[in-house]
Amino acid sequence: MKILITGGSGFIGSNVAEAYLSAGHEVVVADNLSSDSAACLPSDVRLYPISIESPDFGNLLKLEQPDVINHHAAQKSVPMSVENPMLDARINALGLLNVLEAAVQHNVRKIIYISSGGALAGDAPVIPTDESYIPKMISPYAIHKYLGEQYLHFYSVTHGLEYTVLRYANVYGPRQIADGECGVVPIFMNNLLSNQPCTLFAYANQPRGTTRDYVYVKDVCAANVAALTKANQAVLNIGTGIEVDTETVYEELAQLIGRELPLIRRPERVGDVQRSALDCRKAAELLDWKPTTPLRDGLRETLAWLEDSRRKPSAEAHR
Ligand SMILES: NC(=O)c1ccc[n+]([C@@H]2O[C@H](COP(=O)([O-])OP(=O)(O)OC[C@H]3O[C@@H](n4cnc5c(N)ncnc54)[C@H](O)[C@@H]3O)[C@@H](O)[C@H]2O)c1
């Protein structure tokens, strides 16, 4: 199968590219290279430095004729979307529409669309939360991810486009970079390795910090491989169902690295979802998928990658 991955030079997209190659598929990537990225794509992946907003996106599909588009490209920061809703709409709503219009015109069979379980199910009354929960969206990022899901339904009904929506929990693993507010795992790892203190933001009634559902990127890749042939017209949570508080992540990392530094404790930040975890039974049923990597093993592999890339900071070392 030939698969075009948008955002395929980012953290998750580049891991998915390798998983598709390993499964014997042909992969091309469309990415405007706007994120700092630790990815270095294998030489047998063709990279087109193009935006999903570009009027030339259709020409790329005409040239490459992929069977499936795997849509990872996005503005991924929730705070940025609050600050600049127009920017988020341009990339996450209009950019997706541009991809969908081109997909229909150039006979793409299926879209795998990456949405966010964490943003859509944040602070739901039932945790772990399943896909039937109607989200109460408090950020343009969540609104546009949800809008994208509705557009897929529209294109499937009107144009017969197949789709699977994967709503990710908190993904961590090799190639994730510490960039500001996203990614507690790389932020804590980098700080501990550099002998810098880590900051824990916590609600007064939940002093060990907010809870999240941490899913390892290799498990996420397996879901993307399964979605090539399964779960058409379905919206699926991709996580572990396990709530882990931030202090536990810190303790696991401190133990792995063998270094304990004092935690700086701060009150919660505006908009911090207090508790979150995803019920993933639907993915188990429709994708025949389950996460298999315990948190400690995933953290150990991520740490090995980070230590390696800090020793050899060339692009190749990041592979
Ligand atoms: N990391 C997580 O925990 C998480 C959780 C839920 C959902 N997601 C979603 O997963 C996807 C990938 O996230 P990531 O963490 O790998 O982020 P990332 O920033 O590493 O990857 C995103 C990629 O998209 C590219 N991109 C951005 N705007 C583009 C545009 N206009 N045209 C073409 N390419 C563009 C960037 O250059 C980057 O390579 C995103 O859709 C994000 O919303 C991530």
PDBQT file of the ligand as one rigid body, heavy atoms in Angstrom, charges set to zero:
ROOT
HETATM    1  N1  LIG A 401       2.001  14.296  21.240  1.00  0.00    +0.000 N 
HETATM    2  C1  LIG A 401       0.841  13.945  21.802  1.00  0.00    +0.000 C 
HETATM    3  O1  LIG A 401       0.798  13.488  22.948  1.00  0.00    +0.000 OA
HETATM    4  C2  LIG A 401      -0.457  14.087  21.015  1.00  0.00    +0.000 A 
HETATM    5  C3  LIG A 401      -1.677  13.831  21.679  1.00  0.00    +0.000 A 
HETATM    6  C4  LIG A 401      -2.864  13.943  20.939  1.00  0.00    +0.000 A 
HETATM    7  C5  LIG A 401      -2.839  14.273  19.594  1.00  0.00    +0.000 A 
HETATM    8  N2  LIG A 401      -1.639  14.531  18.999  1.00  0.00    +0.000 N 
HETATM    9  C6  LIG A 401      -1.636  14.882  17.568  1.00  0.00    +0.000 C 
HETATM   10  O2  LIG A 401      -0.669  14.067  16.908  1.00  0.00    +0.000 OA
HETATM   11  C7  LIG A 401      -0.172  14.769  15.764  1.00  0.00    +0.000 C 
HETATM   12  C8  LIG A 401       1.351  14.772  15.767  1.00  0.00    +0.000 C 
HETATM   13  O3  LIG A 401       1.817  15.400  16.956  1.00  0.00    +0.000 OA
HETATM   14  P1  LIG A 401       3.348  15.385  17.406  1.00  0.00    +0.000 P 
HETATM   15  O4  LIG A 401       3.365  15.378  18.896  1.00  0.00    +0.000 OA
HETATM   16  O5  LIG A 401       4.079  14.342  16.648  1.00  0.00    +0.000 OA
HETATM   17  O6  LIG A 401       3.792  16.846  16.950  1.00  0.00    +0.000 OA
HETATM   18  P2  LIG A 401       5.000  17.349  16.018  1.00  0.00    +0.000 P 
HETATM   19  O7  LIG A 401       4.987  18.850  16.107  1.00  0.00    +0.000 OA
HETATM   20  O8  LIG A 401       6.247  16.635  16.359  1.00  0.00    +0.000 OA
HETATM   21  O9  LIG A 401       4.511  16.906  14.572  1.00  0.00    +0.000 OA
HETATM   22  C9  LIG A 401       3.647  17.686  13.778  1.00  0.00    +0.000 C 
HETATM   23  C10 LIG A 401       4.259  17.810  12.412  1.00  0.00    +0.000 C 
HETATM   24  O10 LIG A 401       3.346  18.542  11.566  1.00  0.00    +0.000 OA
HETATM   25  C11 LIG A 401       4.103  19.455  10.798  1.00  0.00    +0.000 C 
HETATM   26  N3  LIG A 401       3.221  20.571  10.403  1.00  0.00    +0.000 N 
HETATM   27  C12 LIG A 401       2.699  21.539  11.184  1.00  0.00    +0.000 A 
HETATM   28  N4  LIG A 401       1.959  22.383  10.449  1.00  0.00    +0.000 NA
HETATM   29  C13 LIG A 401       2.005  21.914   9.168  1.00  0.00    +0.000 A 
HETATM   30  C14 LIG A 401       1.440  22.354   7.957  1.00  0.00    +0.000 A 
HETATM   31  N5  LIG A 401       0.677  23.452   7.884  1.00  0.00    +0.000 N 
HETATM   32  N6  LIG A 401       1.694  21.646   6.818  1.00  0.00    +0.000 NA
HETATM   33  C15 LIG A 401       2.487  20.531   6.863  1.00  0.00    +0.000 A 
HETATM   34  N7  LIG A 401       3.050  20.083   7.992  1.00  0.00    +0.000 NA
HETATM   35  C16 LIG A 401       2.813  20.761   9.138  1.00  0.00    +0.000 A 
HETATM   36  C17 LIG A 401       5.248  19.900  11.690  1.00  0.00    +0.000 C 
HETATM   37  O11 LIG A 401       6.356  20.407  10.949  1.00  0.00    +0.000 OA
HETATM   38  C18 LIG A 401       5.580  18.590  12.414  1.00  0.00    +0.000 C 
HETATM   39  O12 LIG A 401       6.592  17.860  11.733  1.00  0.00    +0.000 OA
HETATM   40  C19 LIG A 401      -0.809  16.160  15.815  1.00  0.00    +0.000 C 
HETATM   41  O13 LIG A 401      -1.955  16.146  14.983  1.00  0.00    +0.000 OA
HETATM   42  C20 LIG A 401      -1.220  16.318  17.273  1.00  0.00    +0.000 C 
HETATM   43  O14 LIG A 401      -2.308  17.213  17.412  1.00  0.00    +0.000 OA
HETATM   44  C21 LIG A 401      -0.448  14.446  19.664  1.00  0.00    +0.000 A 
ENDROOT
TORSDOF 0
